[in-house]
Amino acid sequence: MKLQKDQKDYIVKAFHNLREREDFVNLLNYAKKILYGEKTVFFDLRQLTYYSNPKLGAKRYLMFQVPKKNKNLRTIHAPVRGLMIIQKCLNLILGCIFKPTKFATGFVAGKSIVDNAAFHSGNYYIYNIDLKDFFHSIDQARVWKCLQLKPFELSTENELKKQDEKTFLEVVNIIAALTCTRLQVKRLDSNSIEKEVFRNVLPQGAPTSPILTNIVCQKLDFLLSATARRFGLKYSRYADDITFSSLHHVYQNESSFLKEIRRIIQDQGFIVNEQKVRLQRDSFKQLVTGLVVNKHPNVSKKFVDGLKIDLYYWERYGYERASEFFRKKYKKNKSQAKDNVDMANVIRGQIQFLKMVRGTDSPVYIKLDERLKKLLVREPTPQIER
């Protein structure tokens, strides 16, 4: 959500002038008024105390699973409505205070996978690393500590704050407790062996988790970017997807570079997903966050061909019959896909994605978009969002 300058300035000033827990409640209510309008029902301290109670456990989050691209399941912990609203307001506040590092491209306003991919285009070597269980790798203690450092500074480092040490730590405690929950997660023991333990961590599904990952990962970005610069490489991170690129080869097994970045990743509390580590040379198709980057960010030929086929079936056989073909294909490619998925909405979304990647002047985008518009005029579908 784009804020007016005076709104953002007020939030920044109010945050840095927090003196009581009630001040924090008032700031949340200011954010809630922006998000939900003047007639919204405001929070009170009892609600924050209730939802920051870790003993509530499953009462604060609803757990469900969604399919991944590899057809495995991803577990989501979505906050119940009351906590979700608090977290959305808190997310708005954190977004006014915090500016991500230039190396972070995921969960950043104004940036997308296109920006991340463009940064690495035209290089001979692309090296990708995926971090395992990214959100669950971040403990509440790390969130608690980051809130005491710049730019938040909810600490007791100066004389003014020493007078309110207990109050400041209470605010830090409330924010950390509102954004984390107790889950069974994997951690490396002293022998670098994965063990299952219970920890208070960032849940995947909370509105505040994405920005908090970027806050916690500031040091990771600083260390990995410095290492990349020392070896003459480019570095970026899109959430848990880390990419290095270069014109020279430093990715040999047991190379000094690989040893250093793996040490940094482990020291920062993350685990490398070995199944998703890959080195891509320019003689083959190179992918960064799902986009082809050999010359410039682009979608794959398979993506465009699929769009052309779907539009051809619609033109040739009509919407209802083409939808039958489409749902069978969609169900095959998307595990647990809904049977009533609307073909027109999916095609429209894919064409808009093509526009984002290739630009509005792309001949391929223009032609496919014109075909879709003609079909919608000829055979309008009530489900599609105009």
C-alpha positions in Angstrom: 0.0 0.0 0.0 1.4 3.4 -1.0 1.3 5.9 1.8 1.2 9.7 1.7 4.4 11.3 2.8 2.8 12.9 5.9 1.4 9.4 7.0 4.8 7.8 6.6 6.5 10.7 8.5 4.0 10.4 11.3 4.6 6.6 11.7 8.4 7.0 11.7 8.3 9.8 14.2 5.8 8.0 16.5 7.8 4.8 16.4 11.0 6.5 17.4 9.2 8.3 20.2 7.6 5.2 21.8 7.6 5.5 25.6 4.8 3.3 26.8 3.0 0.1 25.6 0.0 2.3 25.1 2.0 4.4 22.6 2.5 1.2 20.6 -1.2 0.4 20.7 -1.9 4.0 19.5 0.5 3.6 16.6 -1.1 0.3 15.6 -4.5 2.0 15.6 -3.1 4.8 13.4 -2.0 2.1 10.9 -5.3 0.3 11.2 -7.2 3.5 10.3 -5.1 3.8 7.2 -5.7 0.2 6.2 -9.4 -0.2 7.2 -10.8 3.3 7.3 -12.0 5.9 9.8 -14.8 3.7 11.2 -12.6 0.8 12.2 -12.8 -0.6 15.7 -9.5 0.2 17.4 -7.2 -2.3 19.2 -6.7 -2.1 23.0 -3.8 -3.4 25.1 -5.7 -6.5 26.1 -5.9 -7.8 22.5 -2.1 -7.4 22.1 -1.5 -9.1 25.4 -3.8 -12.0 24.4 -2.3 -12.5 20.9 1.3 -12.2 22.1 0.8 -15.0 24.6 2.8 -18.0 23.3 0.8 -20.4 25.4 -2.1 -20.0 23.0 -0.2 -22.1 20.5 -2.6 -23.5 17.8 -5.3 -21.0 18.8 -3.4 -18.2 17.1 -2.7 -20.0 13.8 -4.6 -22.2 11.3 -2.4 -24.9 9.6 -3.0 -26.1 6.1 -0.9 -27.4 3.2 -0.5 -26.2 -0.4 1.3 -27.9 -3.3 4.8 -26.8 -4.4 5.9 -26.8 -8.0 7.7 -30.1 -7.4 4.3 -31.5 -6.2 5.4 -31.8 -2.6 3.4 -30.0 0.1 4.2 -26.7 1.8 2.8 -26.2 5.3 1.3 -22.8 5.9 0.5 -21.3 9.3 -2.0 -18.6 8.7 -2.9 -16.3 11.7 -6.5 -16.2 12.9 -8.4 -13.1 11.9 -7.6 -11.0 15.0 -3.9 -11.7 14.9 -3.8 -11.3 11.1 -5.2 -7.7 11.4 -2.6 -6.8 14.0 0.2 -8.2 11.9 -1.0 -6.3 8.8 -0.9 -3.1 10.8 2.5 -4.0 12.2 3.7 -4.8 8.7 2.8 -1.4 7.5 4.7 0.2 10.4 7.8 -1.9 9.9 7.7 -1.1 6.2 8.0 2.6 7.0 11.0 2.2 9.2 13.0 -0.4 7.4 14.7 -0.1 4.0 16.0 -3.5 2.6 19.5 -3.9 1.4 20.0 -3.4 -2.4 20.8 -7.1 -2.6 17.4 -8.1 -1.4 14.8 -8.3 -4.3 12.1 -10.5 -2.7 9.3 -9.0 -0.6 10.5 -5.5 -1.6 8.1 -2.9 -2.9 8.9 -1.9 -6.4 11.0 -5.0 -7.1 10.2 -8.3 -8.7 11.7 -11.5 -10.1 12.5 -9.4 -13.2 14.8 -7.1 -11.3 16.5 -10.1 -9.7 17.0 -11.9 -13.0 18.2 -8.7 -14.9 21.0 -8.2 -12.4 22.6 -11.5 -13.5 21.8 -11.4 -17.3 24.6 -12.0 -19.8 27.1 -13.8 -17.5 29.0 -17.0 -18.3 28.2 -18.6 -15.0 25.1 -18.6 -12.8 25.3 -20.3 -9.3 22.1 -20.8 -7.4 21.6 -21.8 -3.8 18.3 -22.3 -2.0 17.9 -22.0 1.7 16.0 -24.8 3.4 12.9 -24.0 5.5 13.7 -20.3 5.2 11.0 -18.8 7.5 11.3 -21.5 10.1 15.1 -21.0 10.2 14.6 -17.6 11.9 14.2 -17.9 15.7 12.2 -15.4 17.8 15.5 -14.5 19.6 16.9 -13.1 16.3 13.8 -11.0 15.6 14.0 -9.7 19.2 17.6 -8.7 18.8 17.1 -7.1 15.4 14.4 -4.8 16.8 17.0 -3.4 19.2 19.4 -2.5 16.4 19.2 0.1 13.6 16.9 1.3 12.2 14.4 0.3 14.9 16.6 0.9 18.0 14.1 -0.3 20.5 17.0 -0.7 23.0 18.5 1.1 26.0 21.7 2.4 24.5 21.2 6.1 25.3 20.3 7.9 28.6 16.8 8.7 27.6 16.0 5.0 26.9 17.7 3.8 30.0 15.0 5.6 32.0 12.5 3.4 30.2 14.4 0.1 29.9 11.6 -2.1 31.1 9.0 -0.4 28.8 11.2 -0.7 25.8 11.9 -4.4 26.3 8.2 -5.0 26.8 7.5 -3.4 23.4 10.3 -5.6 21.8 8.9 -8.7 23.6 5.3 -7.9 22.3 6.4 -7.4 18.7 8.5 -10.6 18.7 5.8 -12.6 20.3 3.1 -11.3 17.9 5.2 -12.4 14.9 6.5 -15.8 16.0 5.1 -19.1 17.1 6.3 -22.4 18.5 6.8 -25.0 15.8 8.8 -28.2 15.3 11.7 -27.3 13.1 15.1 -28.7 12.0 18.4 -27.4 13.3 22.0 -28.5 12.9 23.7 -30.0 16.0 27.3 -29.6 17.0 28.2 -32.3 14.5 26.3 -30.5 11.6 23.6 -33.2 11.7 19.9 -32.1 11.3 17.8 -32.7 14.4 14.1 -31.9 15.0 13.5 -29.5 17.8 10.8 -27.1 19.0 11.5 -23.4 18.6 9.6 -20.1 18.4 10.1 -19.1 14.8 8.6 -17.0 12.0 5.5 -18.8 10.5 5.1 -19.0 6.8 1.7 -17.4 6.2 2.0 -14.4 8.6 1.8 -11.0 6.9 4.9 -9.9 8.9 7.2 -12.8 8.1 8.4 -11.6 4.7 9.7 -8.2 5.9 11.1 -9.7 9.1 13.2 -12.2 7.0 14.7 -9.2 5.1 15.4 -7.5 8.5 17.1 -10.5 9.9 19.0 -11.3 6.7 20.7 -7.9 6.5 23.9 -9.4 8.0 23.7 -12.4 5.6 23.4 -10.0 2.6 26.3 -7.9 3.9 28.6 -10.9 4.3 27.7 -12.7 1.1 27.9 -9.5 -1.0 31.3 -8.7 0.5 32.5 -12.2 -0.3 31.1 -11.9 -3.9 32.8 -8.6 -4.3 36.1 -10.0 -3.1 35.9 -12.8 -5.7 34.7 -10.5 -8.5 31.0 -11.8 -8.6 27.5 -10.4 -8.5 25.2 -11.4 -5.7 21.4 -11.1 -5.0 18.8 -12.8 -2.8 15.2 -13.3 -3.6 13.8 -14.5 -0.3 15.4 -17.9 0.1 16.8 -18.0 -3.4 20.5 -16.9 -3.5 22.2 -16.2 -6.8 25.8 -15.5 -7.7 27.0 -14.8 -11.3 30.3 -14.1 -13.0 32.4 -14.1 -16.2 35.0 -16.4 -14.5 34.7 -19.8 -12.8 35.2 -20.0 -9.1 32.6 -22.7 -8.3 34.8 -25.8 -8.3 34.1 -28.3 -5.5 36.0 -27.3 -2.4 37.0 -24.0 -3.8 37.8 -21.1 -1.4 34.7 -19.3 -2.6 32.2 -22.1 -2.0 33.8 -22.9 1.4 33.4 -19.3 2.5 29.8 -18.8 1.5 28.8 -22.1 3.0 30.5 -21.1 6.3 28.7 -17.8 6.3 25.3 -19.4 5.5 25.7 -21.9 8.3 27.0 -19.3 10.8 23.9 -17.2 10.1 21.6 -20.1 11.1 20.5 -21.3 7.7 20.8 -24.7 5.9 21.5 -25.1 2.2 19.0 -27.2 0.3 21.5 -29.4 -1.5 18.9 -30.6 -4.0 18.5 -27.1 -5.4 22.2 -26.1 -5.7 23.1 -25.7 -9.3 25.8 -24.2 -11.6 24.5 -23.0 -15.0 26.9 -22.2 -17.9 26.0 -19.9 -20.8 26.1 -22.7 -23.3 22.8 -24.0 -21.7 19.6 -22.3 -20.6 20.3 -20.2 -17.5 17.5 -19.6 -15.0 17.3 -17.1 -12.2 14.0 -17.0 -10.2 12.3 -18.9 -13.0 13.3 -16.5 -15.8 15.8 -17.2 -18.6 18.8 -14.8 -18.3 21.3 -15.9 -21.0 20.9 -12.5 -22.8 18.2 -10.6 -20.9 15.3 -11.6 -18.6 12.8 -13.7 -20.6 10.1 -16.3 -20.1 10.8 -19.8 -21.5 9.7 -20.9 -25.0 7.6 -23.6 -23.3 5.7 -20.9 -21.4 4.8 -19.0 -24.6 4.0 -22.2 -26.6 1.6 -23.2 -23.8 -0.2 -19.9 -24.0 -0.5 -20.2 -27.8 -1.9 -23.7 -27.5 -4.5 -22.7 -24.9 -5.7 -19.7 -27.1 -5.8 -21.9 -30.2 -8.1 -24.4 -28.5 -10.3 -21.6 -27.3 -10.5 -20.1 -30.8 -11.0 -23.5 -32.5 -13.4 -25.4 -30.1 -15.0 -22.7 -28.0 -14.6 -21.8 -24.3 -16.4 -24.8 -22.7 -14.6 -27.5 -24.7 -11.2 -25.7 -24.5 -11.7 -25.5 -20.7 -11.9 -29.3 -20.5 -8.6 -29.6 -22.2 -7.1 -26.9 -20.0 -8.3 -28.3 -16.7 -6.8 -31.7 -17.5 -3.4 -30.1 -18.3 -3.7 -27.8 -15.3 -4.5 -30.7 -13.0 -1.6 -32.6 -14.3 0.9 -29.8 -13.8 -0.5 -28.6 -10.5 -1.0 -31.2 -7.8 -4.2 -30.6 -5.8 -5.4 -28.0 -8.3 -9.0 -27.0 -8.1 -11.4 -28.7 -10.5 -13.2 -25.4 -11.2 -10.1 -23.3 -12.1 -11.1 -20.7 -14.7 -9.1 -20.9 -17.9 -9.7 -17.2 -18.9 -8.4 -15.9 -15.5 -5.3 -18.1 -15.7 -4.5 -17.1 -19.4 -5.1 -13.4 -18.5 -2.7 -13.7 -15.6 -0.1 -15.4 -17.8 -0.3 -12.7 -20.4 0.1 -10.0 -17.8 3.2 -11.8 -16.5 4.6 -11.9 -20.0 4.0 -8.2 -20.2 5.9 -7.6 -17.0 8.9 -9.6 -18.2 9.1 -8.6 -21.9 7.5 -5.1 -21.7 4.5 -3.5 -23.3 6.2 -3.2 -26.7 6.9 -6.9 -27.0 5.4 -8.2 -30.3 4.6 -11.6 -28.7 2.8 -9.9 -25.8 0.8 -7.6 -28.1 -0.3 -10.4 -30.4 -1.3 -12.8 -27.6 -3.2 -10.0 -25.7 -5.1 -9.0 -28.9 -6.1 -12.7 -29.4 -7.4 -12.8 -25.8 -9.4 -9.6 -26.1 -11.1 -10.8 -29.3 -12.0 -14.1 -27.6 -13.5 -12.2 -24.6 -15.6 -10.1 -27.0 -16.7 -13.1 -29.0 -17.4 -15.3 -26.0 -17.3 -13.4 -22.7 -16.9 -15.5 -19.5 -18.6 -14.3 -16.3 -15.8 -15.6 -14.1 -13.0 -13.4 -15.4 -12.1 -10.2 -13.5 -12.3 -7.3 -15.9 
